[in-house]
Structures are given as structure tokens and as C-alpha cells.
Amino acid sequence: MKLAESLNRTMKLAMDEGRVQSYQEAIALFASFRLRLQVAPGFKSSPGAEAAVLTLLRAGPKTFLGGIELFGPLDEMCTLAWFTGKTLGEVAVSCGVRFEARDDVHVPTICVGAGEATSDGFWLGLHLRSDGFALTPGASFTSEPDSSVEAGVAGAGAALNQAFQHIYRRAPQAGLREIPFKLPGNNWSAAARGQWLIGLGHLGQAYLWTLMLRSAEQRPVVVRLTDDDKVSASSLSTCLLVDAADVGRQKTDAVAERLEALGVTVQRDSVRLALDAGPVESEHQLCIVAVDTLTLRRALDRLHSSCVLEAGIGDGVDGFTRIQAHAFPSKRLARDIWAGADLKASRAVDISKPAYRRLLQESGDECGTTLVAGRSVATPFVGAFAGAVLARLSAAGELREHAWNFDVSAL
């Protein structure tokens, strides 16, 4: 069934909750979601602020399909990664963002930089610091000049989540409370010069997005990419590093080109990593695992490296905002952390919701309908937050903890 390959993974939330009667109705619902971005002049003087703006422009249009409106210094030059030398306006256009605002003061607004609320509706400021961020309703403040790109990407993800919770769930507290957040990790250091990333889904790509927004001297020199999957139309709804022109290509090739454009040496493995045959020695000092597979996670003790960082994002209508990360070697073995049955594999897929009943009725394809219903709910903004946290942990030097849990909706 073609829908399985083109499904917008955030829209699936409305199908799983029974809020819509069909996928077409889900499209219409999300096409009504609009967002306004307000950017103060001088945003590039704070790395975190610029990273936040770029992430908002890149991730926002994937969920708020009614359009993103930008107010800000359109002629100001960006300075990070692939956007160096491009004006804010040029970047916005490349992301599908428009500048012409409709006559509606009640569009939810996210502000980066100094500013004050222009309406009594949803208006949220994003303030970046070196070790984290703060979401501030009604007013926004100039970000600190030493703010980190990790703080910017994580803050953008959290701000988009608040806007989504407001417009989709009508959550009563969304955008109405100050939310401070401090990034994990005790000591910041430069990125490991050689890294191995296993998994190029939306989490793996968000990790690389964050990593590459750093200055050149803070990026890795060599990156090994491992993933056996191809870019699908569905990937475009969550992933930050691929575009429509990449659909049908190996993820390793599409992502490698983005990294190589910044001078990074890339090793490509378009195969699935198998640890069941025995230990695997890594020549890289840091391994990042962003694969949602219980079998692989249980076998991570067989992946031998100076440091292995693993992260995953929850699934389903109640779990898609939850993030868990682990570092190895640790006091606990991977097989003990993920002991027990694979509940996800043994779970019966529910096709009783109205949208899936309609899909089955129209297609007559029960297998295809089950395949669509079994896909995970995923969002680009939760992926951005998780990728930024993972990037922070990867450069935290010696880690005093070995496990972390976050819920973007419960910060």
C-alpha cells in the first residue's frame, strides 16, 4: 500500500486517536495549522539563537501545513553550516516559509530574540543560554552570546511541541507557563573526531543536524553512517536532512552528501548492523545508536567502543514525546536493561479506528491497512529535541550518569 511509504507520521496521531474519519480528513486538519515566527535582528550573534531559528524554519513546515509566516531581518546573513552566506529570507524560502501575513492576530507565535506579545493568544518566547533554554510566555529576551547550538535545536523542538499541543490538543497550559531546561552532561568538550552513527531515521538525522550546526573545529572529522533503508516520502515528514529529491535514494548516500558538503569524511554502510554473530570492534571512539530495534539494543554489549550512546523515542498517542538515552559501558548490561519480551513486536495492531476502517473499506487490503496502522507516530520537533540532547551527551566528556529520561510535554 502506497500510503505506508507516504504517510505523514505526525498526522497519524489523529488517525490513532480516532479524531479523524480518514487520512484525507487528517490532511485537512493539519492544513488548518498555522504558525508565526518572529525573529529579532542580530539573531546570528548568538549561535543558539541562530540554530533555533534554522530548526524552526526546517521543522515547522513539516507539521504546521497551513503555513509558516516569518517576521524578521530577512536580509541578515546566516553563519552556520549549509546556510553560511545565505540570507534569512533565502533560507526561509528554501524551507517553504512565506513572509506575507494574513490579517489574523491570533496565529500562534514563537519569538526568538527580544520581543513582546502582539496578541492575547499563544505567544511564546525562546531564550537561549550556554547550558539550556527557557520558554517564556508573553515576552522574549535576547539570547546569551555563548549559547550553544544544542540549546537552540532542543529549544526549537520544545517550542514547536508547545505550539502543537496548543493548536492540536488545546492543552490548557501550553504556552502559558515558563519552562526552563538545562541540558544534561557535566563538562562540555569538542566532538569526538571519529564517530559511528547507526540509524538514519529522524533521530539520527536530528543528531547530525545539531552536530553540523557547530563550528567546523567542533565537528567530527570522520563519520561512519550505517543504515539499510531508503528515503521515502514519509521520511520527509520527520527528517531534517533529506528533501523530496532524495526519495528513493539510500539514506546513507543522501545524508553523506550533506556532511561531505561541510568537509566531513564519510564512510557509508548501506547494510543492517548485526550483533548476533558476535562482538564488533569499532575503530571510532564514539558510537551513536539511533535504531528502534529491541534486538539490537539488547546486544549493545557486543559493540566495543570507548563510548556507546543509545537513544530512542516512544511510540503511540501517549508515548511519542518521551525520550530515553543510555551510555555504555555502564554498571548495567544492555541485556538486563531490555530484558523481557518485545511488547511492541507482540502487540496486536489496532485497525478499529474510523480512519483505518475507511482505509480498509476503500482498499480491500487488510495487510496494507495493518501495515499503515502499525507505523509509529513521530514528529520532527520531538526528534529535534532528542537529537540535540544526544549531541550534548556526545560532547559532555566524562558522563557521571548512564541513563536519562525526558518527556518534551512534561518539561
ZITA-V62821 format. One record per residue. N is the residue number from 1. PSI is psi as a letter, one per 40 degrees, with the letter a starting at -180 (none if undefined). OMEGA is omega in whole degrees, -180 to 180 (999 if undefined). Layout:
# ZITA-V62821
[[N,PSI,OMEGA] [N,PSI,OMEGA]]
This chain:
# ZITA-V62821
[[1,h,-175] [2,d,-178] [3,d,-180] [4,d,-179] [5,e,-178] [6,e,-175] [7,h,171] [8,h,-170] [9,d,175] [10,d,177] [11,d,-179] [12,d,177] [13,d,-179] [14,d,177] [15,d,-177] [16,d,180] [17,e,-178] [18,e,-178] [19,d,-179] [20,i,-178] [21,e,-178] [22,i,177] [23,d,178] [24,d,178] [25,d,176] [26,d,177] [27,d,-180] [28,d,179] [29,d,-178] [30,d,176] [31,e,177] [32,e,-178] [33,h,179] [34,i,-180] [35,i,178] [36,h,176] [37,h,178] [38,h,-177] [39,h,-180] [40,i,176] [41,i,179] [42,e,-177] [43,d,-176] [44,e,178] [45,e,177] [46,h,-179] [47,d,179] [48,d,180] [49,d,179] [50,d,178] [51,d,178] [52,d,-180] [53,d,-179] [54,d,-180] [55,d,176] [56,d,180] [57,d,-177] [58,d,-175] [59,d,-174] [60,d,-177] [61,e,-180] [62,d,-179] [63,d,-178] [64,g,-170] [65,e,177] [66,e,175] [67,i,174] [68,h,177] [69,h,-178] [70,h,171] [71,h,-180] [72,a,-178] [73,g,-172] [74,d,-178] [75,e,-179] [76,h,-176] [77,h,174] [78,i,-173] [79,e,-173] [80,h,170] [81,b,-174] [82,e,-173] [83,e,180] [84,h,178] [85,e,177] [86,i,178] [87,i,177] [88,d,179] [89,d,179] [90,d,178] [91,d,-179] [92,d,179] [93,d,-180] [94,d,179] [95,e,180] [96,f,-180] [97,i,-179] [98,i,-178] [99,e,-177] [100,h,-179] [101,i,173] [102,i,-179] [103,g,-180] [104,h,-177] [105,e,-175] [106,e,175] [107,h,178] [108,h,-174] [109,h,170] [110,h,-177] [111,h,174] [112,h,-175] [113,i,-176] [114,h,178] [115,i,178] [116,i,-178] [117,h,179] [118,e,177] [119,i,178] [120,e,177] [121,a,-180] [122,h,179] [123,h,-170] [124,h,176] [125,i,178] [126,h,-178] [127,h,-175] [128,h,177] [129,i,180] [130,d,-175] [131,e,180] [132,a,-177] [133,i,173] [134,h,172] [135,h,-173] [136,h,180] [137,h,173] [138,d,-179] [139,i,180] [140,i,-173] [141,i,178] [142,h,-179] [143,i,-179] [144,i,-176] [145,d,179] [146,e,179] [147,i,-175] [148,i,177] [149,d,177] [150,d,177] [151,d,-179] [152,d,-179] [153,d,178] [154,d,180] [155,d,178] [156,d,178] [157,d,-180] [158,d,179] [159,d,178] [160,d,178] [161,d,178] [162,d,179] [163,d,179] [164,d,179] [165,d,178] [166,d,-171] [167,d,-179] [168,d,-176] [169,e,-173] [170,f,180] [171,h,-172] [172,d,-177] [173,e,-177] [174,h,178] [175,e,-176] [176,e,180] [177,i,176] [178,h,-179] [179,h,173] [180,i,178] [181,h,177] [182,h,-179] [183,i,178] [184,i,-179] [185,h,-173] [186,d,-177] [187,h,-179] [188,h,175] [189,i,179] [190,i,179] [191,i,174] [192,h,-173] [193,d,176] [194,h,-178] [195,i,176] [196,h,179] [197,h,180] [198,h,-179] [199,h,-177] [200,f,171] [201,a,-174] [202,d,177] [203,d,179] [204,d,180] [205,d,177] [206,d,175] [207,d,-180] [208,d,176] [209,d,-179] [210,d,-177] [211,d,-176] [212,e,176] [213,e,175] [214,i,175] [215,i,-175] [216,d,-178] [217,e,180] [218,e,177] [219,i,173] [220,i,178] [221,d,-179] [222,h,177] [223,h,174] [224,h,-179] [225,h,179] [226,h,176] [227,h,-179] [228,e,-174] [229,i,175] [230,i,176] [231,h,176] [232,i,176] [233,d,177] [234,d,179] [235,d,-175] [236,d,-178] [237,e,-177] [238,d,-170] [239,i,-174] [240,e,-173] [241,e,-179] [242,i,-179] [243,i,-177] [244,d,-180] [245,e,-179] [246,e,-177] [247,h,-178] [248,e,179] [249,i,171] [250,h,179] [251,d,-180] [252,d,-179] [253,d,-178] [254,d,-179] [255,d,180] [256,d,-180] [257,d,179] [258,d,-179] [259,d,-179] [260,d,177] [261,e,179] [262,e,176] [263,e,179] [264,h,174] [265,h,-174] [266,h,171] [267,h,-173] [268,h,175] [269,h,-180] [270,f,180] [271,i,178] [272,h,178] [273,h,179] [274,h,179] [275,e,-177] [276,e,-180] [277,e,-179] [278,i,-178] [279,i,176] [280,h,179] [281,h,178] [282,h,176] [283,e,-180] [284,i,-175] [285,e,179] [286,h,175] [287,h,177] [288,h,-179] [289,h,-179] [290,f,-177] [291,h,-178] [292,g,-179] [293,h,-177] [294,d,-179] [295,d,179] [296,d,-179] [297,d,180] [298,d,-176] [299,e,-175] [300,e,176] [301,e,179] [302,e,178] [303,h,-172] [304,h,179] [305,i,177] [306,d,178] [307,h,174] [308,h,176] [309,h,180] [310,i,177] [311,i,178] [312,i,-180] [313,h,-178] [314,i,-176] [315,i,174] [316,i,-174] [317,d,-179] [318,e,-172] [319,e,-170] [320,e,178] [321,e,-176] [322,h,-175] [323,h,177] [324,h,180] [325,i,179] [326,i,175] [327,h,177] [328,i,0] [329,i,179] [330,i,180] [331,d,179] [332,h,177] [333,i,-180] [334,d,-178] [335,d,176] [336,d,179] [337,d,-178] [338,f,178] [339,i,177] [340,a,-176] [341,i,175] [342,g,-176] [343,d,-179] [344,d,-178] [345,d,-176] [346,e,-177] [347,h,177] [348,h,-180] [349,h,-177] [350,h,177] [351,f,-178] [352,e,-180] [353,i,-174] [354,d,-177] [355,d,180] [356,d,174] [357,d,178] [358,d,180] [359,d,179] [360,d,180] [361,d,-178] [362,d,-175] [363,d,-174] [364,e,-175] [365,g,-178] [366,d,179] [367,d,180] [368,d,178] [369,d,178] [370,d,179] [371,d,179] [372,d,-178] [373,d,-178] [374,e,178] [375,i,-177] [376,i,166] [377,h,-179] [378,i,-179] [379,i,178] [380,d,-176] [381,d,174] [382,d,176] [383,d,179] [384,d,179] [385,d,-178] [386,d,179] [387,d,179] [388,d,177] [389,d,179] [390,d,178] [391,d,177] [392,d,179] [393,d,-178] [394,e,-178] [395,f,-175] [396,e,-178] [397,b,-180] [398,h,-179] [399,h,179] [400,d,178] [401,i,179] [402,e,179] [403,i,-179] [404,i,177] [405,h,179] [406,i,169] [407,h,-174] [408,d,180] [409,e,-178] [410,f,180] [411,none,999]]
